[in-house]
Amino acid sequence: MNREKILAELAKFEAKNTKKTSDSESGGKNVFWKPKPGENKIRILPNPADPEYPYTELAFYYLGGKTFLAPSQFGNPDPCVEVYNNFMPKDKGGAPVKLPLDEWKVFNNARRKFEANKRYFLLVLVRGEESEGPKWWGHTAKVWKDISTNIFANEDWDDVTDLAAGNDVTVIYTEPKTDGEFASTSVVPSPKKKPASDNLETLKTQLGEVPALNTIFKEPTYAELKSTIETVLNIPTSGDEPKTSQGSTTPEKPKQEPLKTDEVKQVESSFADILAGIELPN
């Protein structure tokens, strides 16, 4: 067996599938960057949408093997919020049922599927790949905290995103070595200040052409997300699709309306095996 050949083919497969996903959502151009194992040198660029805050933050659901933008963050009705708020068992009077710890953990773990996960995106210029232009780098809250604490909030580094006199950053990425272990990402700014590019005017033009994330990731309709919930919970739901705030210049506060009583009962009944034998409080 030639292990190197297998790894090479695996790398081709992963690159092909990653490119297909990114390109199909961004008009034929891969606009996302993911650090490779080891040291990666990048330049963090200003956020075209908000020069004072380098991050673009979005909340996602991961349901049924698919990724969805959370409608609630845009002020739109969100069936996942409704399910999350009504997921835990209730007695006939509508009061929460006090469950043994093991059963509570099962319910809570299932409930968390319907909790939005926030992702943080930075625009970066990857050293050695400058010809490909700026790309979005998405990461978790932990990486966001490390970068914010060690670089953005650290007065020793001034403004590393300054195009004319900022700092490059080395991203050290370590893949997990064992099952259950998480990948590790650390950042170290370069002490030398320099322009982000030899041609700042071209870079500024490229920054203006970077697709906004809300044009790459599509917000699902209420019906699409509700259909996925039905599949995940293996139950039917009912109710008309509520109106959204689409087209409104100011996002409306989402209405956290509970599911109808019948729907709550259907969610609870799908976990009847867990509740079997559990006595309700008097």
C-alpha positions in Angstrom: 0.0 0.0 0.0 1.3 3.4 -1.0 0.2 5.7 1.9 1.5 8.8 0.2 -0.6 8.2 -2.9 -3.7 7.7 -0.8 -3.0 11.0 1.1 -2.5 12.8 -2.2 -5.8 11.5 -3.6 -7.5 12.4 -0.3 -6.1 16.0 -0.5 -7.5 16.3 -4.1 -10.9 15.1 -2.9 -11.0 17.5 0.0 -9.8 20.4 -2.2 -12.4 19.7 -4.9 -15.3 19.5 -2.5 -14.3 22.5 -0.6 -13.9 24.5 -3.8 -17.3 23.3 -5.1 -19.1 24.4 -2.0 -17.4 27.8 -1.8 -17.5 28.5 -5.5 -21.2 27.6 -6.0 -22.1 30.2 -3.3 -19.8 33.0 -4.4 -20.2 33.2 -8.2 -17.3 31.0 -9.2 -14.6 32.3 -6.9 -13.4 30.8 -3.7 -13.6 33.6 -1.1 -13.0 31.5 2.0 -9.7 30.7 3.7 -8.9 28.0 6.2 -5.4 27.8 7.9 -3.3 24.8 7.0 -1.5 22.8 9.7 1.6 24.7 11.0 2.3 28.4 10.4 0.3 30.6 8.1 1.1 34.2 7.5 -1.8 36.6 6.8 -2.7 40.2 6.9 -6.0 41.1 8.6 -7.8 43.7 6.5 -10.4 46.3 7.5 -14.0 45.3 7.3 -15.6 47.2 4.3 -19.0 47.2 6.1 -17.6 48.7 9.3 -14.1 50.2 9.4 -14.3 50.4 13.3 -15.0 46.7 13.8 -13.0 44.1 11.8 -15.5 41.3 12.4 -18.6 40.2 10.6 -20.7 38.0 13.0 -23.4 35.6 11.8 -25.4 32.9 13.6 -26.0 29.5 12.1 -28.0 26.3 12.7 -26.5 22.9 11.8 -29.5 20.7 11.2 -29.9 17.5 9.2 -26.5 17.8 7.7 -27.2 21.3 6.4 -26.1 24.8 7.5 -28.7 27.6 7.8 -28.5 31.2 8.7 -30.6 31.9 11.8 -33.5 34.1 10.7 -34.0 35.5 14.2 -30.7 37.5 13.9 -32.4 39.5 11.1 -35.5 40.2 13.0 -37.5 37.4 11.2 -39.7 34.7 12.8 -37.6 31.7 13.5 -39.1 28.2 14.1 -35.9 27.0 15.7 -36.4 29.6 18.5 -39.9 28.4 19.0 -38.8 24.7 19.2 -35.9 25.6 21.5 -38.1 27.6 23.9 -40.7 24.8 24.1 -38.6 21.7 23.9 -38.3 20.6 27.5 -41.2 18.5 28.8 -44.1 20.1 30.6 -46.9 18.6 32.7 -50.6 19.0 31.9 -50.7 22.4 33.5 -47.8 23.7 31.4 -45.2 23.7 34.2 -41.7 22.3 33.5 -41.2 18.7 34.5 -38.4 18.0 36.9 -36.4 15.2 35.3 -33.7 12.9 36.6 -30.2 14.1 35.6 -29.7 11.5 32.9 -33.0 12.2 31.2 -32.5 15.9 31.5 -29.1 15.6 29.7 -30.7 13.7 26.8 -33.4 16.3 26.4 -30.9 19.2 26.8 -28.5 17.8 24.2 -31.3 17.3 21.7 -32.6 20.8 22.5 -29.2 22.4 21.8 -29.5 21.4 18.1 -31.9 24.2 17.8 -29.6 26.8 19.4 -27.9 29.2 17.0 -24.1 29.0 16.8 -22.2 32.2 16.2 -19.3 32.4 13.8 -16.9 35.3 13.4 -15.4 36.3 10.1 -12.4 38.4 9.3 -11.2 39.5 5.9 -7.6 38.4 5.3 -4.9 38.6 2.7 -3.0 35.3 2.7 0.8 35.7 2.1 1.9 33.7 -0.9 -1.6 33.8 -2.3 -2.0 37.6 -2.7 -3.0 37.2 -6.3 -6.3 35.5 -5.2 -7.3 38.7 -3.3 -8.9 39.1 0.1 -10.7 36.1 1.6 -13.1 35.5 4.5 -11.7 33.6 7.5 -14.4 32.1 9.7 -13.8 30.8 13.2 -15.3 30.1 16.5 -15.8 32.2 19.6 -12.6 30.9 21.2 -10.5 32.0 18.3 -12.4 35.4 18.3 -11.6 35.8 22.0 -7.9 35.0 21.5 -7.4 37.4 18.6 -9.4 40.1 20.3 -7.5 39.8 23.5 -4.0 39.3 22.2 -4.1 41.7 19.2 -7.1 44.0 18.9 -7.5 44.9 22.5 -3.7 45.0 23.2 -2.5 48.6 23.1 1.1 47.4 22.2 -0.1 46.5 18.6 -2.0 49.7 17.6 -4.1 48.9 14.5 -2.8 45.8 12.8 -5.5 46.2 10.1 -4.1 49.6 8.9 -3.4 49.1 5.2 -0.4 51.5 5.1 1.3 50.7 8.4 -0.2 47.6 10.0 1.2 44.2 11.0 1.1 40.8 9.4 -0.1 38.0 11.7 1.2 34.4 12.0 -1.6 31.9 12.5 -0.4 28.7 14.1 -2.9 25.9 13.4 -2.7 22.5 15.1 -5.0 19.7 14.1 -6.5 17.4 16.8 -4.4 14.3 17.5 -7.0 12.2 19.1 -10.7 11.6 19.0 -12.6 14.2 21.1 -9.7 16.7 20.9 -10.3 20.1 19.3 -8.0 21.8 16.8 -5.9 24.6 18.3 -5.4 28.0 16.7 -3.0 30.7 18.0 -2.0 34.1 16.6 1.3 36.0 16.8 1.6 39.5 15.3 4.8 40.4 13.4 6.6 43.3 15.2 7.5 44.9 11.9 5.0 47.3 10.4 4.6 47.5 6.6 2.0 48.1 3.9 -0.5 45.4 3.4 0.4 45.3 -0.4 2.8 46.8 -2.8 -0.2 48.2 -4.7 -2.6 49.6 -2.1 -5.0 51.1 -4.7 -5.5 47.7 -6.2 -6.1 46.1 -2.8 -8.6 48.9 -1.9 -10.5 48.1 -5.2 -10.4 44.4 -4.3 -11.8 45.1 -0.8 -14.8 46.9 -2.5 -15.4 43.8 -4.6 -15.5 41.2 -1.9 -18.9 39.7 -1.7 -20.8 40.4 1.5 -21.4 37.2 3.6 -25.2 37.7 3.5 -25.0 37.3 -0.3 -23.0 34.0 0.0 -25.0 32.4 2.8 -28.7 32.5 2.1 -31.3 33.0 4.9 -33.8 30.1 4.7 -37.5 30.8 4.5 -39.6 29.9 7.5 -41.1 27.0 5.5 -37.6 25.6 4.6 -36.4 25.7 8.2 -39.7 24.2 9.5 -39.4 21.3 7.0 -35.9 20.5 8.3 -37.1 20.6 11.9 -39.9 18.1 11.0 -37.2 15.8 9.5 -34.9 16.1 12.5 -37.6 15.5 15.0 -39.5 13.1 12.7 -42.8 14.8 13.5 -45.2 16.9 11.4 -45.8 20.5 12.4 -48.6 22.9 11.5 -49.3 26.6 11.2 -49.1 29.3 8.6 -45.8 30.9 7.7 -45.6 34.2 9.6 -44.6 37.4 7.8 -40.9 38.4 7.8 -39.2 41.8 8.0 -37.6 41.3 4.6 -37.2 44.6 2.9 -37.4 46.6 6.1 -34.6 49.0 6.6 -34.7 48.5 10.4 -34.8 44.9 11.6 -37.8 44.1 13.7 -37.5 42.4 17.0 -38.4 38.7 16.5 -41.6 37.6 18.1 -40.7 34.6 20.4 -44.2 33.1 20.1 -44.5 29.5 21.5 -45.5 26.6 19.4 -49.2 25.7 19.4 -50.3 23.2 22.1 -50.6 20.4 19.6 -47.1 20.9 18.3 -45.7 20.9 21.9 -47.4 17.6 22.5 -46.0 16.2 19.3 -42.5 17.2 20.3 -42.9 15.6 23.7 -44.5 12.5 22.4 -41.5 11.8 20.1 -39.5 11.3 23.3 -42.1 9.2 25.1 -39.6 6.4 25.6 -37.5 8.7 27.8 -40.4 9.9 29.8 -41.8 6.5 30.4 -42.0 5.7 34.0 -41.2 9.3 35.1 -43.7 10.5 37.7 -44.9 14.1 37.2 -44.8 16.3 40.3 -48.0 16.6 42.3 
